[in-house]
């Protein structure tokens, strides 16, 4: 797949130094906006991630009747009127490139009256939605999609969600879990969702803070519909660890690096990259640990380190799924062999990230074997400059740029504008820490 025509040149950096405050967490921003729009009352979202994906969420919520205002200080206020205050939109809901927006909104509108059509850009319309269509319909929703229920657009006819059901999901996905819990809020009885492994828990944390009744037993979550609207709550969004991941990998692998990353969310269900890198020998220190809006936050100090290969799989994968392409780069630079398995989920991201990561790393001279569910990476690669394409995937664009910092010479990343969906200031921050 070839992406856009915008290209960026990255020069190898002699050293990496500096202090960064990464943008707000994308997952939490989506949820803070969406759940407060579903609630009753006025709320403030500080640390809001202003990026293309979250802009899509705002546009959809406004179309559903929420009043969302952007304040001069960069915060956002949301005024929701409860579930009954949400209205049938006069046009389709355009989710842009945001899979989170589409999947979670499908859960929200499943229990509303009216007809809802959710679509997105070309990339999103190629991403499977069967994983939410089937279980939502099992709850009594009426959701249809192109290609026999597989691909967007989604057409949702509001209906009564049937409670008293237990759904066992076959994929560890926070988006699937969240869509089902949100539909369950409108059910006529409790709904239980059982996951194969624990996934990021931002949905449970925030819904509970807003008055939802969610019981957690291991990998099973039961939501009991409230007898009143959710209560709007103010949210302070921490820095996104998935966005910080590029700088964590760069500072770890580069031979002369020291970076301080301020205010990063270190929720244990999201911080698998820290566990992986430390097991490989990384030098990552936490300081100033505190709680912001119910989420653990810390400053991360990262230094150059010599890494060794490891095996990564099982329940660690959902905690590091978005960072695996960058972890593969670390494996290419480590001593020994790194194996990443149980990561089939990478196949259905903004791109097939197993395929696109393999293509990018091979262009830089890495030796790896692409597998159905991950990679086998031979460490000790002598990386070289390359020209790589993002495949319209922000994580792949960042992967190419971070690899470019590590080599002698100039690397070209085409489709570089893909980073705007999650990190509009990525390229300026890269220049700041590298001096190039």
Secondary structure by P-SEA (a helix, b strand, c coil): cccccbbbbbcccccccccccccccaaaaaaaaaaaaaccbbbbbccccccaaaaaaaaaaaaabbbbbbccccbbbbbbccccccccccccccccccaaaaaaaaaaaccccbbbbbbbccccccccaaaaaaaaaaaccccccccccccccbbbccccccccbbbbbccccaaaaaaaaaaaaaccbbbbbbbccccccaaaaaaaaacccccccccbbbbccccccbbbbbbbbccccccaaaaaaaaaacccbbbbbcccccccccaaaaaaaaaaccccccccccccccbbbbbbbbcbbbbbbbbbbcccccccccaaaaaaaaaaacccbbbbcccccccccccaaaaaaaaaaaaabbbbbbcccccccccccbbbbbbbbccccaaaaaaaaaaaaaccbbbbbcccccccccccaaaaaaaaaacc
